[in-house]
Each structure stands twice: as structure tokens, then as C-alpha cells.
Amino acid sequence: ISRCGIVYVNDSCLTWNQIFTAWFNKIKKQAWLENHDVLLQQLFEWLLPPLLETTATCKMAADISTKNIVQCSLELFEIILIEALPNLKERKYLRGWIQAAVVYSCVWSLGGCLATDE
């Protein structure tokens, strides 16, 4: 802990599963998640591990930890879905919105950090 109040956590101490579980427990009580919690878990479990493996072979614009990529993906997903919910006419389309938001947030949490070759 520094004098500025910054706490550093090593990547090996905190896995993406632990970050996801903490975030998931925070949003668990939201009404839109009802009957979609298993889908949400499965989608992130399907996409996040390959995404994090890809970071090892990519040229990043800055030194970004896997914790930050996971956190960015989860927060971006939540923002996209919360903005889409008021415009959702029928609940039957929620499953598709969840799927699209998970893919979009995972791709851009990594894609936004990549460096271009010039």
C-alpha cells in the first residue's frame, strides 16, 4: 500500500474467475438477470480464457494486466446492457442482447488496448 492509497495486487494472486465472481455477485439481484444467470456465466467462461491467452501474443499499446482487461469487459457489458434495456420492447429478445453484449465487450476490452504497426 502506498501513501496515495493505491493497492497493488499481483496477477498471480487474483484470477479472472475471482474477478468475475465478485462482479457477478454484485449484479445478481438485478431483475434483468432473472433466468439468464447461467447463460451469462457460460458466455464469459467461454470467451474470457481464450481472450486472455491472446493477450500474450498481441502487441499492446501499453502494459495492461489481465485483471484490467477482465474488469473492462465486465463493466462494458454492464453499460451496454443497462443502456439497451429501456429500449427492449419484448423480454424474449433479452437473451440475444446478452449474447451480443458479452461478445462485443470481450472483443473491445482487448481490441481497445492493441497497438497498431506503423
N, C-alpha and C positions, 0 to 999 in steps of 0.2 A: 504494500500500500504506500502510495506516495503522499507527499504533503498536500497535493491537489485533490486527493480523494479518488484517485484512479486505481482500480484493482485490475491487475493483470492475471489472466487465467491461461495457463499453457494449453495448447491444442490437445495434448495427450490426456489432460485431466477432464476435459468436457467433450463428450461425443455429440454428434448430430442428433442421436436418439434422445439424449437428455435435454437438449435444447428444444426439440420437437415436443417432447412430453410436457415440459414446463409450459410451452405456448399452448398446447392442446388443452391442458388443464385450465388455462386461463379463459379459453373461449368455449369450453364445454357447455356452459349454461345458456349460450345464445340460442334463440329459437330456430334460426335457420339451420343449425347443425342437427336438429332432430331427424333421425333416420338416415343421416348422411355421415355419421362419425366414422363408421368402418370404411366407407369409400374414401374419405379424406385421408385416413391413416394409410390405407393401401396405396393411394396415389403418391403420397410423399415417400413411402418406403420403396416404391418402385423407381421414382425419379431421383431422389437425393443421392443415394450411393454412387450411381454412375456419374452424376454431375460432379460430385466431389472427387472422383477418380480422374475426371477430365481436367480438373484444375492443375494436376501435376504435369500435364503435357502442354498446357497453354501458356502463352506469353501474356502476363498480366501487366496492366498499366501501373500498378502499384503493388506493394506487398500486402496482400489481403488474406486473412486467415479463413479457414473453413467455417469457423463459428460465425463470422460476419456474413459469409455467403448464405448460410442456412438461415440466419436471422433475417437477412434482407428478403429472402424468398418467402418466408412465413409472413412477414409484415406486408410485403407487396400483395400477396394472395389476399390477406385480410382487407386491405384497402380496396382492391379491385371488387371483391365480393360485396363489401358494405356499400360501395357506390352503385353497384348493379341491382341490389335488392329492391330499392324503391321502384325501379322501372320494370321489375319482373311481373308480368301480367298473370302468369299461372305458375303454381308451385311445381308443376311437372317438369318445367324447364330448369329448375334449380340444379339438378344433377349435372346437366350439360354445362351450366355456368361454373360449377365447382371444378369439373374436369378441365375446362378451358383455362380457368384462373390458375390452377395448380401448374399446368404446363407452361403458361405464359410467365408466371412468377419464377419458376425454376430456370427457365431459359434466360430471362433477363437479369436474374441475380448474378449469373455467371457472365452473360454476354455484355453487361454494362461495365464489367471490370477488365475486359480484354483490351490488349494493346494492338494497335494497327502496325503493320510492317510498312515502313516508308523508306 
